[in-house]
Amino acid sequence: MLELHDLVRLATNSGARPIAEEPAGFDLESADWVATQIERAFGADLRYTLLRLRTNDRSANAQALSDDDIAATVILADALHERIRE
């Protein structure tokens, strides 16, 4: 199962927009689920997302995340929702 840390790395390393084009193209339900999970996990206010993650998850993966990593993941959620609406 894909963990949030894996999703963040994927969005950061591969780029949010190219990723969003793939799943939304063939499985809208899965794309919507992924976008919803991102929004639930990271919330609307990025200033507190990283702090909350580092406080609640002491793993090396969580501690290594940056603001840019989180922002790329939120962009992925937004891009998935855009593709779904198309």
CNS distance restraints for C-alpha pairs under 8 A (distance, minus, plus):
assign (resid   2 and name CA) (resid   6 and name CA) 6.19 0.50 0.50
assign (resid   2 and name CA) (resid   7 and name CA) 6.80 0.50 0.50
assign (resid   3 and name CA) (resid   7 and name CA) 6.36 0.50 0.50
assign (resid   4 and name CA) (resid   8 and name CA) 6.17 0.50 0.50
assign (resid   4 and name CA) (resid  38 and name CA) 7.85 0.50 0.50
assign (resid   4 and name CA) (resid  41 and name CA) 8.00 0.50 0.50
assign (resid   5 and name CA) (resid   9 and name CA) 6.26 0.50 0.50
assign (resid   5 and name CA) (resid  61 and name CA) 6.42 0.50 0.50
assign (resid   5 and name CA) (resid  62 and name CA) 6.93 0.50 0.50
assign (resid   6 and name CA) (resid  10 and name CA) 6.08 0.50 0.50
assign (resid   7 and name CA) (resid  11 and name CA) 6.12 0.50 0.50
assign (resid   7 and name CA) (resid  73 and name CA) 7.31 0.50 0.50
assign (resid   8 and name CA) (resid  12 and name CA) 6.03 0.50 0.50
assign (resid   8 and name CA) (resid  69 and name CA) 6.14 0.50 0.50
assign (resid   8 and name CA) (resid  70 and name CA) 6.65 0.50 0.50
assign (resid   8 and name CA) (resid  72 and name CA) 7.42 0.50 0.50
assign (resid   8 and name CA) (resid  73 and name CA) 5.50 0.50 0.50
assign (resid   9 and name CA) (resid  13 and name CA) 5.84 0.50 0.50
assign (resid   9 and name CA) (resid  69 and name CA) 7.29 0.50 0.50
assign (resid  10 and name CA) (resid  14 and name CA) 5.66 0.50 0.50
assign (resid  10 and name CA) (resid  15 and name CA) 7.48 0.50 0.50
assign (resid  11 and name CA) (resid  15 and name CA) 5.14 0.50 0.50
assign (resid  11 and name CA) (resid  16 and name CA) 4.94 0.50 0.50
assign (resid  11 and name CA) (resid  19 and name CA) 7.27 0.50 0.50
assign (resid  11 and name CA) (resid  69 and name CA) 7.64 0.50 0.50
assign (resid  11 and name CA) (resid  72 and name CA) 5.82 0.50 0.50
assign (resid  11 and name CA) (resid  73 and name CA) 5.42 0.50 0.50
assign (resid  11 and name CA) (resid  76 and name CA) 6.63 0.50 0.50
assign (resid  12 and name CA) (resid  16 and name CA) 7.13 0.50 0.50
assign (resid  12 and name CA) (resid  68 and name CA) 7.91 0.50 0.50
assign (resid  12 and name CA) (resid  69 and name CA) 5.60 0.50 0.50
assign (resid  12 and name CA) (resid  72 and name CA) 5.68 0.50 0.50
assign (resid  12 and name CA) (resid  73 and name CA) 7.05 0.50 0.50
assign (resid  14 and name CA) (resid  18 and name CA) 7.29 0.50 0.50
assign (resid  14 and name CA) (resid  19 and name CA) 7.11 0.50 0.50
assign (resid  15 and name CA) (resid  19 and name CA) 6.60 0.50 0.50
assign (resid  15 and name CA) (resid  72 and name CA) 7.34 0.50 0.50
assign (resid  16 and name CA) (resid  20 and name CA) 6.14 0.50 0.50
assign (resid  16 and name CA) (resid  72 and name CA) 6.20 0.50 0.50
assign (resid  16 and name CA) (resid  73 and name CA) 6.83 0.50 0.50
assign (resid  16 and name CA) (resid  75 and name CA) 6.15 0.50 0.50
assign (resid  16 and name CA) (resid  76 and name CA) 4.47 0.50 0.50
assign (resid  16 and name CA) (resid  79 and name CA) 7.18 0.50 0.50
assign (resid  17 and name CA) (resid  21 and name CA) 6.37 0.50 0.50
assign (resid  17 and name CA) (resid  75 and name CA) 7.82 0.50 0.50
assign (resid  17 and name CA) (resid  76 and name CA) 6.44 0.50 0.50
assign (resid  17 and name CA) (resid  79 and name CA) 6.13 0.50 0.50
assign (resid  18 and name CA) (resid  22 and name CA) 6.89 0.50 0.50
assign (resid  19 and name CA) (resid  23 and name CA) 7.22 0.50 0.50
assign (resid  19 and name CA) (resid  76 and name CA) 7.43 0.50 0.50
assign (resid  20 and name CA) (resid  24 and name CA) 6.22 0.50 0.50
assign (resid  20 and name CA) (resid  31 and name CA) 7.82 0.50 0.50
assign (resid  20 and name CA) (resid  76 and name CA) 6.25 0.50 0.50
assign (resid  20 and name CA) (resid  79 and name CA) 5.76 0.50 0.50
assign (resid  20 and name CA) (resid  80 and name CA) 4.99 0.50 0.50
assign (resid  20 and name CA) (resid  83 and name CA) 7.17 0.50 0.50
assign (resid  21 and name CA) (resid  25 and name CA) 6.04 0.50 0.50
assign (resid  21 and name CA) (resid  80 and name CA) 7.49 0.50 0.50
assign (resid  21 and name CA) (resid  83 and name CA) 6.99 0.50 0.50
assign (resid  22 and name CA) (resid  26 and name CA) 7.15 0.50 0.50
assign (resid  23 and name CA) (resid  27 and name CA) 5.67 0.50 0.50
assign (resid  23 and name CA) (resid  28 and name CA) 7.05 0.50 0.50
assign (resid  23 and name CA) (resid  30 and name CA) 7.12 0.50 0.50
assign (resid  23 and name CA) (resid  31 and name CA) 5.56 0.50 0.50
assign (resid  24 and name CA) (resid  28 and name CA) 5.04 0.50 0.50
assign (resid  24 and name CA) (resid  30 and name CA) 7.76 0.50 0.50
assign (resid  24 and name CA) (resid  31 and name CA) 5.27 0.50 0.50
assign (resid  24 and name CA) (resid  80 and name CA) 6.42 0.50 0.50
assign (resid  24 and name CA) (resid  83 and name CA) 5.92 0.50 0.50
assign (resid  24 and name CA) (resid  84 and name CA) 6.06 0.50 0.50
assign (resid  25 and name CA) (resid  83 and name CA) 7.79 0.50 0.50
assign (resid  27 and name CA) (resid  31 and name CA) 6.31 0.50 0.50
assign (resid  28 and name CA) (resid  32 and name CA) 6.04 0.50 0.50
assign (resid  28 and name CA) (resid  84 and name CA) 6.15 0.50 0.50
assign (resid  29 and name CA) (resid  33 and name CA) 6.20 0.50 0.50
assign (resid  30 and name CA) (resid  34 and name CA) 6.19 0.50 0.50
assign (resid  31 and name CA) (resid  35 and name CA) 6.24 0.50 0.50
assign (resid  31 and name CA) (resid  80 and name CA) 6.16 0.50 0.50
assign (resid  31 and name CA) (resid  81 and name CA) 7.86 0.50 0.50
assign (resid  31 and name CA) (resid  84 and name CA) 7.53 0.50 0.50
assign (resid  32 and name CA) (resid  36 and name CA) 6.09 0.50 0.50
assign (resid  32 and name CA) (resid  80 and name CA) 6.93 0.50 0.50
assign (resid  32 and name CA) (resid  81 and name CA) 6.72 0.50 0.50
assign (resid  32 and name CA) (resid  84 and name CA) 7.23 0.50 0.50
assign (resid  33 and name CA) (resid  37 and name CA) 6.15 0.50 0.50
assign (resid  34 and name CA) (resid  38 and name CA) 6.25 0.50 0.50
assign (resid  34 and name CA) (resid  77 and name CA) 7.31 0.50 0.50
assign (resid  35 and name CA) (resid  39 and name CA) 6.28 0.50 0.50
assign (resid  35 and name CA) (resid  76 and name CA) 7.34 0.50 0.50
assign (resid  35 and name CA) (resid  77 and name CA) 4.26 0.50 0.50
assign (resid  35 and name CA) (resid  78 and name CA) 7.24 0.50 0.50
assign (resid  35 and name CA) (resid  80 and name CA) 6.14 0.50 0.50
assign (resid  35 and name CA) (resid  81 and name CA) 6.78 0.50 0.50
assign (resid  36 and name CA) (resid  40 and name CA) 6.13 0.50 0.50
assign (resid  36 and name CA) (resid  77 and name CA) 7.29 0.50 0.50
assign (resid  37 and name CA) (resid  41 and name CA) 6.03 0.50 0.50
assign (resid  38 and name CA) (resid  42 and name CA) 5.93 0.50 0.50
assign (resid  38 and name CA) (resid  43 and name CA) 7.79 0.50 0.50
assign (resid  38 and name CA) (resid  73 and name CA) 7.22 0.50 0.50
assign (resid  38 and name CA) (resid  74 and name CA) 6.79 0.50 0.50
assign (resid  38 and name CA) (resid  77 and name CA) 6.19 0.50 0.50
assign (resid  39 and name CA) (resid  43 and name CA) 5.13 0.50 0.50
assign (resid  39 and name CA) (resid  44 and name CA) 7.02 0.50 0.50
assign (resid  39 and name CA) (resid  74 and name CA) 7.09 0.50 0.50
assign (resid  39 and name CA) (resid  77 and name CA) 6.85 0.50 0.50
assign (resid  42 and name CA) (resid  46 and name CA) 7.14 0.50 0.50
assign (resid  42 and name CA) (resid  49 and name CA) 5.44 0.50 0.50
assign (resid  42 and name CA) (resid  70 and name CA) 7.60 0.50 0.50
assign (resid  42 and name CA) (resid  74 and name CA) 7.45 0.50 0.50
assign (resid  43 and name CA) (resid  49 and name CA) 6.62 0.50 0.50
assign (resid  45 and name CA) (resid  49 and name CA) 6.52 0.50 0.50
assign (resid  46 and name CA) (resid  50 and name CA) 6.90 0.50 0.50
assign (resid  46 and name CA) (resid  67 and name CA) 7.68 0.50 0.50
assign (resid  46 and name CA) (resid  70 and name CA) 7.40 0.50 0.50
assign (resid  46 and name CA) (resid  71 and name CA) 7.26 0.50 0.50
assign (resid  47 and name CA) (resid  51 and name CA) 7.44 0.50 0.50
assign (resid  48 and name CA) (resid  52 and name CA) 5.95 0.50 0.50
assign (resid  49 and name CA) (resid  53 and name CA) 6.11 0.50 0.50
assign (resid  49 and name CA) (resid  70 and name CA) 7.87 0.50 0.50
assign (resid  50 and name CA) (resid  54 and name CA) 6.11 0.50 0.50
assign (resid  50 and name CA) (resid  65 and name CA) 7.52 0.50 0.50
assign (resid  50 and name CA) (resid  66 and name CA) 7.35 0.50 0.50
assign (resid  50 and name CA) (resid  67 and name CA) 6.71 0.50 0.50
assign (resid  50 and name CA) (resid  70 and name CA) 7.27 0.50 0.50
assign (resid  51 and name CA) (resid  55 and name CA) 6.05 0.50 0.50
assign (resid  52 and name CA) (resid  56 and name CA) 5.98 0.50 0.50
assign (resid  53 and name CA) (resid  57 and name CA) 5.55 0.50 0.50
assign (resid  53 and name CA) (resid  62 and name CA) 6.41 0.50 0.50
assign (resid  54 and name CA) (resid  58 and name CA) 6.00 0.50 0.50
assign (resid  54 and name CA) (resid  62 and name CA) 5.81 0.50 0.50
assign (resid  54 and name CA) (resid  63 and name CA) 5.63 0.50 0.50
assign (resid  57 and name CA) (resid  62 and name CA) 6.04 0.50 0.50
assign (resid  57 and name CA) (resid  63 and name CA) 7.78 0.50 0.50
assign (resid  58 and name CA) (resid  62 and name CA) 6.50 0.50 0.50
assign (resid  58 and name CA) (resid  63 and name CA) 6.54 0.50 0.50
assign (resid  59 and name CA) (resid  63 and name CA) 6.28 0.50 0.50
assign (resid  60 and name CA) (resid  64 and name CA) 6.08 0.50 0.50
assign (resid  61 and name CA) (resid  65 and name CA) 6.77 0.50 0.50
assign (resid  65 and name CA) (resid  69 and name CA) 6.02 0.50 0.50
assign (resid  65 and name CA) (resid  70 and name CA) 7.22 0.50 0.50
assign (resid  66 and name CA) (resid  70 and name CA) 6.52 0.50 0.50
assign (resid  67 and name CA) (resid  71 and name CA) 6.09 0.50 0.50
assign (resid  68 and name CA) (resid  72 and name CA) 6.10 0.50 0.50
assign (resid  69 and name CA) (resid  73 and name CA) 6.45 0.50 0.50
assign (resid  70 and name CA) (resid  74 and name CA) 6.32 0.50 0.50
assign (resid  71 and name CA) (resid  75 and name CA) 6.16 0.50 0.50
assign (resid  72 and name CA) (resid  76 and name CA) 6.30 0.50 0.50
assign (resid  73 and name CA) (resid  77 and name CA) 6.57 0.50 0.50
assign (resid  74 and name CA) (resid  78 and name CA) 6.35 0.50 0.50
assign (resid  75 and name CA) (resid  79 and name CA) 6.00 0.50 0.50
assign (resid  76 and name CA) (resid  80 and name CA) 6.08 0.50 0.50
assign (resid  77 and name CA) (resid  81 and name CA) 6.33 0.50 0.50
assign (resid  78 and name CA) (resid  82 and name CA) 6.26 0.50 0.50
assign (resid  79 and name CA) (resid  83 and name CA) 6.23 0.50 0.50
assign (resid  80 and name CA) (resid  84 and name CA) 6.18 0.50 0.50
assign (resid  81 and name CA) (resid  85 and name CA) 6.30 0.50 0.50
assign (resid  82 and name CA) (resid  86 and name CA) 6.53 0.50 0.50
